[in-house]
């Protein structure tokens, strides 16, 4: 039986990735401190990162879709924390019944946050 999913995304620099996710997005480090590997958690989700020093951010297509139950509060908290929202993806209700926004992390991994609309 499946119980959870923990996506793995590339990172060039562990310290920069850790700082962005902890101080900008409110994650905390989970698990141990491993060479070239990072595990971060917020609420009920966990994202893992593997070191890829040669990564060219413009060529990175890493993406994660994260569901939330309070998209408006999350969006406002990120704005209040001066997190840069993707210029083509501010909070908007989509034709497929989701209220969504997106941002790019320092390695160009796309994080899309969404909540179903009734």
Secondary structure, 3 states (H helix, E strand, C coil): CCCCCCCEEEECCHHHHHHHHHHHCCCEECCCCECCEEEEEECCEEEEEEECCCCCHHHCCCEEEEECCCHHHHHHHHHHCCCCCCCCCCCEECCCCEEEEEEECCCCCEEEEEEECC
